[in-house]
Amino acid sequence: MEEQELNLTFEEAMDKLEQIVSEMEYGGIPLEQMMSKFEEGAKLAKYCQEKLAGLKKKMEILTRRPDGSTAWSEMSPDGQ
C-alpha cells in the first residue's frame, strides 16, 4: 500500500474500497488490472479492519470498570 494510503481516514479507505468493489462487479477491465484492484482492495480491507480493532480497544479501555472488568453500554442520542 502506498504511503499516502496509510494516512487515509477510515471513511476514505471505505469509500475507496467500495469504488474498487463496484469496478470489479461491473467488469470490463483486463484480468491483470482486476488482480491489481483485488490486491489493493484486500489491503484496504485489512487497513479498515485494523482501524476498527484499534477503536474497539480504545472503547474497551474507556468503558473499563473500577474492578477492571469492561462493559459495553449503548450511548444515548445525546452522546451520554
Buried (B, 14 or more C-beta within 10 A) or exposed (E): BEEEBEEBEBEEBBEBBEEBBEBBEEEEEEEEEBEEBEEBBEBBBEBBEEBEEEEEEEEEEEEEEEEEEEEEEEEEEEEE
